[in-house]
Amino acid sequence: MLEINFHPFKNLETKRLLLRRIIETDVDEILELRGNPETMKFIPRPLVKNKQEALAHFKMIDDKIEKNEGINWAITVKGNPKLIGVIGHYRIQPENHRCEIGYMILPHYNGKGIVTEAIKTVLEYGFDDLQMHSIEAVIDPVNIASERVLQKNGFIKEAHILENELWDGKFWDTVIYSILKRNFKR
């Protein structure tokens, strides 16, 4: 079984981006991101409605890092510390050498290749630092932009599960994409 340890926290860099630890002063950006119906339309979770809820969300993220249960980074553009998105590894299964990647970005940064660039670096961390064998992404089948980003990063579709999650009075389908370490292209 893998030993997961996020300490010390490792910042990640790409050509344009710095992925850094989310900090308490990111609370306004967390509210902007998690409270925006546009960014949350494919995520069956409640909208964050105020700073207190955003702070609770930050605390949950930070606690998971401290307990080595999950890791998230703030997506920032180099030279500007403002959080424009979040990306991380969730649902870590050390016994299976598998985890889930998740990400979201503010709508006005869509279409600029930022998420594609961030995913590649977070996959490198997952395969090299965490020693994962496979990494999955769970998306809404209607989220074509997310599907394309995953395909650009070498993910393949594993499953389309019909109406497996009930949220807000609606049954949602789930699509699972994954990539194996041996198929990851650097």
C-alpha positions, 0 to 999 in steps of 0.5 A: 500500500502507498504511503501518502504524505503531502508534507512539506507542501509542494508548489507546482509550476508550469510555463505560465502557472504557479500552483500553490497551497490555498490559503485563508486569504483566498476566501473571496476567490473561493466564494467567487468560484464555488458560489458561481452558478456557472462554475458549479453547473456540472458539480452536484454540490451546494453553492457557497453563499457567503464568506463563512461558507467559503472559509469552511470550504477552505478549512475542509481543503486544508484539513485534508492536506494536513491529514494526507487525505487529499491535496488541492492547489490554487491555480494562479498565473505567474506574477499574480497571486490571485486564485483563479481556479482549484485543482487537486487529487481526491478520493485517494485509494492508497491500496489501489494506487488510484485517485481522482483528479478534480478541477474548476476555473473561473469562467473568464479563464475558460478556453485559454489552455490553463486547465489543460496545462495545470492537469498535466503538472498535477498528473506528473505529481500524482504519478511521480510523487504519489506513485499512483498507477491510475488517475481518474476524473469523474465528470458530467457527460454534458460537460464537453469542455471538461471532456476535451481537456481530459482527452488532450491529457491522454485520458480515456473514457472508462464508463458512463453510469446512468442516473447514479447520483441524486442531487437537487431533485434530479438524477445525474449521469456520471462519466469516468475518464482515466489515465494509466501511468504507462500511458501518460505522455510528458 
